[in-house]
Amino acid sequence: MSDSMTMTAPTDQTVDPTAAETRQDDAPARNGARKKRSATGAKSGRGRKGLTPADVRAVLRKHQDLTEATDEQRTMLAAALGKPGADVDQLTEIILTSARVDMGAISDLTEIGEREGAVKRAIAAMQLTADRARAKAVWHLLVTLDVVTGNAPGNDGDLAEGIATAIDDITDEHAAQLDAVRFLASR
């Protein structure tokens, strides 16, 4: 054998140049690589469904509702959602992407307010302080209603007393504002 000749092992496979290109293009899919996911966790690529016209209309309608709301109502909504300082775009996103919009602070405030007598309201407010985060959310809502000022008291007893006392200062106008906020939080 001469040095200029090289030997290759015989093969049963024939080489198709277009097949090699296809295999290279398909390599990521064949080697077990995962499809990229978007920021929301949805798979990208084929089979992905876009927004329907009804989805787009719902987003635009909610955005318009929030834009037309008063600053006070948006501030109250943001506080009720636990997202103080959220702007119209953020509020729209929170409302339309949440499985369930939690209006717990408004519900808690309403429930305490429906109790007959100061003692029963104080007891309900004290029970609420067992979940400090919920009690603070109610306090922040009362701040946005201008019924109380400042940070929530550090002591559970003082917080409960402050909530129970403040509820006596909620007017029909405040109740209407809370109803408007509930509407804004709906889909």
KATAHU-V883702 format. One record per residue. N is the residue number from 0. PHI is phi in radians with two decimals (* if undefined). PSI is psi in degrees with one decimal (* if undefined). D_FIRST is the distance of its C-alpha to the first C-alpha in Angstrom with 1 decimal. Layout:
N,PHI,PSI,D_FIRST
N,PHI,PSI,D_FIRST
This chain:
0,*,143.1,0.0
1,-1.65,162.0,3.7
2,-1.22,-21.3,6.7
3,-1.39,-15.5,8.4
4,-1.69,137.4,7.0
5,-2.06,146.8,8.9
6,-1.81,139.2,9.7
7,-2.15,148.4,13.4
8,-1.28,140.1,15.5
9,-1.16,148.8,17.5
10,-2.33,147.9,21.1
11,-1.50,-13.7,24.3
12,-1.58,139.2,26.0
13,-1.71,148.4,26.1
14,-1.70,125.5,26.8
15,-1.88,112.7,30.1
16,-1.02,-33.6,30.5
17,-1.27,-29.7,34.2
18,-1.17,-37.1,34.0
19,-1.12,-39.9,32.1
20,-1.13,-41.3,35.0
21,-1.11,-43.7,37.6
22,-1.08,-39.5,36.1
23,-1.14,-40.4,36.2
24,-1.19,-34.1,39.7
25,-1.52,-5.4,40.8
26,-0.90,-47.2,39.0
27,-1.06,-35.6,42.3
28,-1.28,-31.8,44.1
29,-1.48,-23.5,41.4
30,-1.55,13.4,40.8
31,1.52,6.2,44.4
32,-1.13,141.9,45.8
33,-1.46,149.6,49.5
34,-1.20,146.5,51.3
35,-1.17,148.4,53.2
36,-1.96,147.6,56.9
37,-1.34,178.0,59.7
38,-1.06,-25.3,62.3
39,-1.54,-3.1,64.4
40,1.64,-1.6,61.7
41,-1.38,142.6,61.1
42,-1.20,140.6,57.6
43,-1.69,165.4,56.5
44,1.87,-158.4,54.6
45,-1.07,150.6,55.0
46,1.47,-5.7,58.1
47,-1.35,131.6,60.1
48,-1.69,137.7,63.6
49,-1.53,-175.4,65.4
50,-1.23,142.6,69.1
51,-1.50,163.0,71.4
52,-1.00,-35.6,74.2
53,-1.14,-37.5,76.6
54,-1.09,-45.1,74.7
55,-1.10,-44.2,74.9
56,-1.07,-39.9,78.6
57,-1.11,-42.5,79.3
58,-1.10,-47.2,77.6
59,-1.12,-40.7,79.6
60,-1.11,-46.1,82.8
61,-1.14,-41.7,82.5
62,-1.08,-42.7,81.6
63,-1.13,-43.9,84.6
64,-0.99,-44.8,86.9
65,-1.23,-34.7,85.8
66,-1.16,-39.4,86.2
67,-1.37,-15.1,89.7
68,-1.19,159.2,90.7
69,-1.29,159.2,92.7
70,-1.01,-39.7,91.2
71,-1.07,-42.5,93.3
72,-1.16,-40.9,91.9
73,-1.15,-40.0,88.3
74,-1.11,-42.8,89.0
75,-1.12,-42.6,90.6
76,-1.08,-46.9,87.7
77,-1.04,-41.8,85.2
78,-1.13,-43.2,87.3
79,-1.12,-31.2,87.7
80,-1.48,-4.4,83.9
81,1.33,22.2,83.4
82,-2.21,60.5,81.7
83,-0.98,138.0,84.3
84,1.53,-1.6,83.4
85,-1.14,138.3,81.2
86,-1.58,-178.2,81.3
87,-1.02,-44.9,81.6
88,-1.08,-44.8,77.8
89,-1.14,-42.0,77.3
90,-1.10,-41.4,80.3
91,-1.04,-46.6,79.0
92,-1.08,-46.7,75.6
93,-1.05,-47.1,77.2
94,-1.16,-43.6,79.6
95,-1.48,-16.0,77.1
96,-1.83,-10.5,74.2
97,-1.38,139.5,76.1
98,-1.08,-38.7,76.4
99,-2.57,127.1,80.0
100,-1.42,120.7,82.0
101,-1.51,109.8,83.8
102,-1.88,36.6,87.4
103,-0.97,-39.6,88.4
104,-1.09,-42.4,90.4
105,-1.19,-41.4,92.6
106,-1.10,-43.5,93.0
107,-1.09,-44.6,94.0
108,-1.07,-44.5,96.4
109,-1.11,-43.7,98.0
110,-1.08,-44.6,98.2
111,-1.13,-42.2,100.0
112,-1.12,-26.5,102.3
113,-1.38,-10.0,103.3
114,-1.23,138.0,104.8
115,-1.46,121.3,108.6
116,1.60,150.1,110.1
117,-1.12,-36.9,108.8
118,-1.14,-45.1,108.4
119,-1.16,-36.1,106.1
120,-1.16,-40.0,104.0
121,-1.12,-40.4,103.8
122,-1.12,-45.6,102.6
123,-1.09,-40.4,100.0
124,-1.16,-38.7,98.8
125,-1.15,-38.9,98.7
126,-1.12,-36.7,96.6
127,-1.10,-35.2,94.2
128,-1.19,-8.6,93.7
129,-1.09,-27.8,91.9
130,-1.95,91.9,89.0
131,-1.00,-38.6,89.2
132,-1.09,-42.8,86.6
133,-1.14,-42.4,88.6
134,-1.11,-40.1,91.8
135,-1.17,-35.0,90.4
136,-1.11,-40.5,89.1
137,-1.11,-42.9,92.7
138,-1.04,-46.2,94.0
139,-1.09,-35.7,91.6
140,-1.13,-41.8,92.8
141,-1.11,-34.1,96.4
142,-1.13,-43.7,95.5
143,-1.18,-23.7,94.2
144,-1.45,-2.8,97.5
145,1.07,32.9,99.4
146,-1.65,-31.3,101.2
147,-2.31,167.8,99.9
148,-2.30,159.2,98.4
149,1.41,-175.7,95.9
150,-1.33,159.2,93.4
151,-1.11,137.7,93.9
152,-1.00,146.4,96.1
153,-1.31,-27.2,94.1
154,-1.54,131.9,96.5
155,-1.03,-39.4,96.2
156,-1.10,-43.7,100.0
157,-1.18,-36.9,100.4
158,-1.13,-45.9,97.7
159,-1.08,-44.3,99.3
160,-1.10,-42.5,102.7
161,-1.08,-42.3,101.4
162,-1.15,-48.7,99.7
163,-1.08,-40.3,102.8
164,-1.23,-41.3,105.2
165,-1.13,-31.7,103.1
166,-1.06,-30.3,103.0
167,-1.12,-22.4,106.8
168,-1.61,0.2,106.0
169,-1.34,126.0,103.7
170,-1.72,175.6,105.5
171,-1.10,-33.6,105.2
172,-1.11,-42.3,103.3
173,-1.07,-43.4,100.7
174,-1.06,-39.4,100.4
175,-1.15,-38.8,99.8
176,-1.10,-41.8,97.1
177,-1.13,-38.5,95.4
178,-1.11,-40.8,95.6
179,-1.11,-39.2,93.9
180,-1.17,-40.1,91.2
181,-1.04,-42.8,90.6
182,-1.08,-44.7,90.3
183,-1.08,-31.3,87.8
184,-1.39,-11.6,85.7
185,-1.37,159.9,85.6
186,-1.53,*,82.8
